[in-house]
Amino acid sequence: MNINKNANGANLSLALEGRLDTTTAPQLEAELKSALSGVTALTFDFAGLDYISSAGLRVLLSAQKVMKKQGSMKIINVNETIMEVFDVTGFVDILTIE
């Protein structure tokens, strides 16, 4: 998985490419831990993301909890396959998906 990070003041955008699964979730988790300090708006761009597993969902949930305290988080450009995972797991009710 590739993570393209774009920080603009208190806004952070992460474009993910590839698969967010058990193997790559720790990479995203580490990136978020080092990058979220002082961020008030977090955007995940899933245009290049092909797959998400429960490990990936856990990282998103963790990021959502942090951002709820310090600002907002949204996910954009979600494909049908990943949207179906969000629907089945109930994440559509937890996350802001545009």
HELIX and SHEET records of a PDB file:
HELIX    1   1 ALA A   25  ALA A   35  1                                  11    
HELIX    2   2 SER A   54  GLN A   70  1                                  17    
HELIX    3   3 GLU A   80  THR A   89  1                                  10    
HELIX    4   4 PHE A   91  ASP A   93  5                                   3    
SHEET    1   A 4 ASN A   2  ASN A   8  0                                        
SHEET    2   A 4 ASN A  11  LEU A  20 -1                                        
SHEET    3   A 4 ALA A  41  ILE A  52  1                                        
SHEET    4   A 4 SER A  72  ILE A  76  1                                        
END                                                                             
